[in-house]
Amino acid sequence: MDSVSIADGIPQNPNEERFKQLVGKFRTKYPDTQPQFLCRAPGRVNLIGEHIDYCGYSVLPMAVDQDIIAVFAANDGNEVQISNTDPIFKEGSFDIGNFSISYEKSDWFEYFKCGVQGIRDKYADRKLKGMKVLIDGTIPRSAGLSSSSALVVCAALATTINNGITISKSDLAELCAECEKYIGTQGGGMDQAASCLAHSGSAMLISFNPLKTQDVTLPVGCAFVVTHSLTEVNKAATDHFNIRVSECRLATQILTHAKGLDWRTIRKPYELQTALEWTITELEKFAIDSLHEVPYTLDEVAGLLNVSVDELISVSLKATINREQKFELCKRMKHVLSEANRVLLFKQVCDSNTHDRLETLGELMNQSHNSCSRLYECSSTELDELTDICRQSGALGSRLTGAGWGGCAVSLVRQEDLDKFIRNVRDKFYLNSNDPKRASKADQSIFPTLPGCGIYAVRL
Ligand code: NG1
């Protein structure tokens, strides 16, 4: 079992100073309490494979250096007290034996509770102890770099350690993917797996059901650069994300029914592909031939599945769905299935030795962005502009990363072009734009990133 090990003492690494400072701040914040542990969960940048984890398909992200860290100690009673070094995040407390998670608020505190709840669910027979926690985070929020999942993972990890629970990294990743759904988004598990299972120096191919990861060595001579579009989208506060999940489910159910299989049990494209023993390309062709381009209404989908709209809603959707909602089934399936193929190709190219592999990887990233923008409609004007500028500035490929509708892009750049690329993007997107916010945030909005390591914990 690849369980989370707890090292003794703060490691000598580039984070050493920040860790020590956080321990100092904990002592100031909770003067009567001796800090006992520190744990860390990184964010991730997804290199390719967007919006397909919840369809059951493999994705290819890497962990980033930006992270969430927590210093904590057991409390005598049931109370969990949490505070954050950033004063914009209000401190608070809750009873570990009795609390609920608010769908509506979707603020940092609720994400922390999600992680605790995940451990409560799995270890329902244990009486969990309260704790005092101080959090520090460096992942930009609502930027597609998984700050929310890193917080959920960090909270769950702290809860296990505080209660002497040993858990494997894979179990923790799976549990966190489930419990983050308490906040209302129906994500697929990429972020939590990347945070828990990453190895320093490698990107990773993550496959689901069962959760498996394979290290992917990125070609020598390339750099990945993250750039922030400086627009933020809180996916828990809008319904874009969950509508996409519903569209993929409904499309799968229509195709499943058309093949005479049970649409109530097959809910993800990958499950259908497996049941039919087809390749991704065969399923893609069948989807394109079977689904029309005009958006579907709930009435039409219910009619195709021979059920009432009420029954369809209860089996496949959330009760809160707007009954007038139209569903883009054909476009979404084209994106999902072509993107699933691009991920496998990206991995193959990384493993190969072809002389033009950087160009091929870049081209796959460009295709992915176009597909996200035109078929999945999860880009934004700013992200389209930013990725265009990145390509004009020397990137071999550039794409939005994470859920989209705002947030960050990731670009593949030749190592020798890196400085020039950063200068050009800085000038064109940030300094010479009419938006004063871009100019003021230029310095913190572009950074090259290397594959970082996953979670770890330290006894203080
Ligand atoms: P971010 O970028 O963290 O909002 C979300 C989902 C992922 C995945 C991507 C799109 C969660 C926690 N994360 O990521 O699972 O579906 O969108 O590829 O819901």
Boltz pocket constraint, residues with backbone or C-beta under 6 A from the ligand:
constraints:
  - pocket:
      binder: B
      contacts: [[A, 46], [A, 49], [A, 50], [A, 51], [A, 52], [A, 53], [A, 54], [A, 143], [A, 144], [A, 145], [A, 146], [A, 147], [A, 148], [A, 149], [A, 180], [A, 185], [A, 186], [A, 187], [A, 188], [A, 189], [A, 190], [A, 191], [A, 235], [A, 401], [A, 402], [A, 403], [A, 404]]
      max_distance: 6.0
